[in-house]
């Protein structure tokens, strides 16, 4: 284990910035969703990409304990955006 207060290794820096880039991209996708809604063609393409080409029709069950049911993928995605749980899966 690294000593607290020491800089990250090269590999750790790579992972750190990779996570930041992914989080910024997820945040940007959420911003688009909030601005334009789920019917927007760009938002739909992102949803299709996330789901191997097909947006699940619903209902959606997630890995989230206690609140695992969503009416459709749009509702699920909006929940992830609002709660900043970008990597929560269906």
N, C-alpha and C positions, 0 to 999 in steps of 0.2 A: 504494500500500500504506500501511496505517496505521502510525504510529510505535509501536514496542513500548512498552507501559505506558500508552497512551492508552485512554480508554473506547471502547466500541463505539458505532457510529452507531445511530440509531433503527432502521434496517432490520436491522442486525446483531443488535441486542437482540431484535427480533422473531423472527429465525431461531433465535437461541440459546435463547429460552424455548420456542419451538415444538418444538425438538428435545427439550428437557427434558420437556415435557408428554407427548410421544409416547413417550419412553423410560420414563417413570413408568407410563404406561398399559400398555406392553408388559411391564414388570416385574410389574405387578399381574395381568395375564392369566397370566403364568408362575406366579405364586404360586397362583392359582386352580387351574391345571393340576396343580401339585405337590400341593396339598391334596386335590383331588377326583378327579383322573385324567381321562383322555380320554373316558370314558363319561358324564361329567357333562353334563347338558343345556346348561348355560351355556357350558361349554368347547366343546361341539360347535357351538353357535350361533356362537361366536367363530371357530372353524375354518371353518365354512360361510361366514361373512362374508368371511373372508380369501381364500376360494377361489371367490367368486362363486356361492355357494349350494350347492356340492357339496364334500364332503370327499374328496380324491383317495384311491382305495383302496390305492394302492401297487403296486409299489415306487416310491419317491420319489427322483428325482435332483435334486441341488441345484447351486448355483453354487460350492459349496465345493470347491476343488481338493484332491485326495488322499483325501477322505472324502465322496464325493458320492452314495453310495447308502444309502438308509434303507428298512427293511422296510415302513413305512407312515407316514402323515402324523403320527401321534401320536409316533412315535420321532423323526422329524425335528423336531417342535416341542419335544419334551423336550430334544433336543440343543441347539437354539437357546437355550432357557432356561438350561440348565446352563452353556453357554459364553458367555452374554450376547451372543449374535450375533442380536439381535432382528430385524434387517432382512435376514437371509439369505433368499434366495428359492429356490423350487423351480424 
